[in-house]
């Protein structure tokens, strides 16, 4: 029944596109498929095939986009091993759609996304208003989005066990043409989260008050097992979080190359302060090939309740505790490359293109149990077609 | 331990200074700006964006960031 509905929708879309072309509208369409693979030294591997599509009419100002992906995740990380669990494999499916209408200087877009795993269900929806000013030399964007996540346990229905959290995100941005070869975009984001985002599988070892100060960063599973109290508790995070970020992105076309730099500042009510800087150069290597390096630096301070060893007594357990490394102090350094090869016909070489990218990231965890560093690699191959 | 202090006022001043220095670019002068690699959106693919979201505590901002974790 669902297949029949999808076929009817596809036939209707095709007929409508044909009518639109007959009416003189310049319909443009794009489709792409990406296959990505991730692996790291903490024994996590992910394979992600995805597809996306776009149909629009630039002169009429409308467009529709959609995407779908599958994450196949296999993990035997030290956090899993430390709880005497074995390797697990999980599949995540996610998809989204966006519709936009911008006939003149004022535009509106709405979008939504859904993500589903056996123990995690999330959806989000939102919209943007954009306006071009100063003969389209300046664009302003205002956005709002709402999301709802439900976190459970594999094999247990959400109705039996689950907890959820909501997030409201607002952003404002502006894009300015600096000159004929340079564009600058600046965006500020505020996200208000409420609810329980703790992970039900994340067990936190506890130590006696006398032992806790002596627990060292990078302590092994065996050492932690020797020092810790017999009791373990699950992660417990504060029930609200306010997040603030500002990002600036600059792109400049040079003779034979495009340079892009991006930097972000971030702060939240849990105490994380973060800074990132990202740079990319894309050199024209012949008429059909562009190739260039990518570097990224990221550093963050920990949440205020971060401890490498949490102290507890028979009467008192820390109200908030986590083992999530991405909430601790860390530094990430990424290096990689990206190549785009236009393989379309001579009249329109960029109607078909292959994009290959590879990034390796070294993460240094400054105050964590079990591991103090992680090396990860992510490669992807994308084919894009437009007509 | 990482301790950070942000010179936020300096960041806003730099952005304001950059914008005040802008010239007017006519429509027929925007050939370079129209290139796909000059987009102000992220050039990373969807998988790379999701990996960044999982690896950085500051990620997952924006009005509609991708739902879901993949790390539970």
Contacts between the chains, C-beta under 8 A, distances in Angstrom:
chain1	res1	chain2	res2	distance
A	34	B	45	5.3
A	34	B	46	6.6
A	34	B	47	6.7
A	36	B	45	6.4
A	36	B	46	7.9
A	36	B	47	3.4
A	36	B	48	7.2
A	38	B	47	7.1
A	38	B	51	6.0
A	46	B	47	7.8
A	46	B	70	7.4
A	48	B	46	7.7
A	48	B	47	4.3
A	48	B	50	7.6
A	50	B	46	5.5
A	50	B	47	6.9
A	52	B	46	7.5
A	67	B	46	6.8
A	69	B	46	6.1
A	69	B	47	7.5
A	71	B	50	7.7
A	71	B	70	5.2
A	73	B	70	6.0
A	90	B	72	7.9
A	92	B	68	6.1
A	92	B	70	4.9
A	94	B	66	6.5
A	94	B	67	6.8
A	94	B	68	5.6
A	96	B	64	7.9
A	96	B	66	7.4
A	111	B	64	5.4
A	112	B	64	7.3
A	113	B	64	6.4
A	113	B	66	6.0
A	113	B	67	5.0
A	114	B	67	6.3
A	115	B	66	6.8
A	115	B	67	4.1
A	115	B	68	2.6
A	115	B	69	7.9
A	115	B	70	7.9
A	116	B	68	7.4
A	117	B	68	6.8
A	117	B	69	7.7
A	117	B	70	7.0
A	117	B	72	6.7
A	119	B	72	5.4
A	120	B	68	6.2
A	120	B	69	5.5
A	120	B	70	8.0
A	120	B	72	5.0
A	122	B	67	3.5
A	122	B	68	4.5
A	122	B	69	7.4
A	123	B	67	5.6
A	124	B	64	5.0
A	124	B	65	7.2
A	124	B	66	7.9
A	124	B	67	4.6
A	125	B	64	6.9
A	126	B	63	4.5
A	126	B	64	4.1
A	127	B	63	7.6
A	128	B	63	6.5
A	134	B	24	7.3
A	135	B	24	7.1
A	135	B	26	7.7
A	135	B	27	7.5
A	136	B	27	7.3
A	137	B	22	7.0
A	137	B	24	5.9
A	137	B	25	5.7
A	143	B	62	7.5
A	143	B	63	3.4
A	143	B	64	7.7
A	144	B	63	5.7
A	145	B	62	7.4
A	145	B	63	3.6
A	145	B	64	3.9
A	145	B	65	7.7
A	147	B	64	7.4
A	147	B	65	7.8
A	147	B	67	5.8
A	149	B	67	7.0
A	149	B	68	7.6
A	149	B	69	7.7
A	151	B	72	6.8
A	169	B	61	6.8
A	169	B	62	6.2
A	169	B	63	4.9
A	169	B	64	7.2
A	169	B	65	7.1
A	170	B	63	6.9
A	171	B	61	7.6
A	171	B	62	6.1
A	171	B	63	5.3
A	175	B	40	5.3
A	176	B	18	7.8
A	176	B	19	5.4
A	176	B	22	5.6
A	177	B	22	6.7
A	177	B	25	4.5
A	177	B	30	7.5
A	177	B	33	6.4
A	178	B	18	6.8
A	178	B	21	7.2
A	178	B	22	5.1
A	178	B	23	7.6
A	179	B	22	7.4
A	179	B	23	5.5
A	179	B	25	6.4
A	180	B	25	5.5
A	180	B	29	4.6
A	180	B	30	7.1
A	180	B	32	6.2
A	180	B	33	7.1
A	181	B	32	4.8
A	181	B	33	7.3
A	183	B	33	5.7
A	183	B	38	6.2
A	183	B	40	6.1
A	184	B	15	7.9
A	184	B	18	5.9
A	184	B	19	7.3
A	185	B	40	3.8
A	186	B	15	5.4
A	189	B	61	4.0
A	189	B	62	5.9
A	189	B	63	7.9
A	191	B	60	7.7
A	191	B	61	5.6
A	199	B	72	5.8
A	201	B	72	6.7
A	243	B	58	7.9
A	243	B	61	6.3
A	245	B	58	6.6
A	245	B	61	4.6
A	246	B	11	6.9
A	248	B	11	7.7
A	248	B	15	6.4
A	249	B	40	5.6
A	251	B	37	7.5
A	251	B	38	4.7
A	251	B	39	7.4
A	251	B	40	6.8
A	253	B	32	3.9
A	253	B	33	7.5
A	253	B	35	6.6
A	253	B	38	6.1
A	258	B	35	6.8
A	258	B	37	4.5
A	258	B	38	6.3
A	260	B	37	7.5
A	260	B	43	7.0
A	264	B	58	7.1
A	265	B	6	5.5
A	265	B	8	7.1
A	265	B	11	6.5
A	266	B	58	3.7
A	266	B	61	7.4
A	267	B	6	7.1
A	268	B	58	7.7
A	272	B	57	5.2
A	272	B	58	6.4
A	273	B	4	4.3
A	273	B	6	6.8
A	274	B	4	7.7
A	274	B	56	7.0
A	274	B	57	6.5
A	274	B	58	3.7
A	275	B	4	6.6
A	275	B	6	7.7
A	276	B	56	7.1
A	276	B	58	7.2
A	280	B	43	6.7
A	282	B	37	5.3
A	290	B	37	7.2
A	298	B	55	7.9
A	298	B	56	5.4
A	298	B	58	7.8
A	299	B	2	6.1
A	299	B	4	7.3
A	300	B	2	6.6
A	300	B	56	7.1
A	300	B	57	5.2
A	300	B	58	6.0
A	301	B	1	7.5
A	301	B	2	4.4
A	301	B	3	6.2
A	301	B	4	5.3
A	302	B	1	7.4
A	302	B	2	7.3
A	303	B	57	8.0
A	326	B	54	7.2
A	326	B	55	6.5
A	326	B	56	6.7
A	326	B	57	4.4
A	327	B	57	5.6
A	329	B	1	5.9
A	329	B	2	4.3
A	330	B	2	7.8
A	330	B	57	7.7
A	331	B	2	7.5
A	332	B	55	6.1
A	332	B	56	6.7
A	338	B	43	7.4
A	340	B	37	7.9
A	350	B	36	7.8
A	355	B	45	7.7
A	357	B	44	7.7
A	357	B	45	6.7
A	357	B	48	7.0
A	359	B	48	6.6
A	361	B	55	6.8
A	363	B	55	6.8
A	366	B	1	6.7
A	366	B	2	6.4
A	367	B	1	6.6
A	376	B	51	7.7
A	376	B	55	7.6
A	378	B	47	6.7
A	378	B	48	5.9
A	378	B	51	5.4
A	380	B	45	5.1
A	380	B	47	5.7
A	380	B	48	6.7
A	382	B	45	6.1
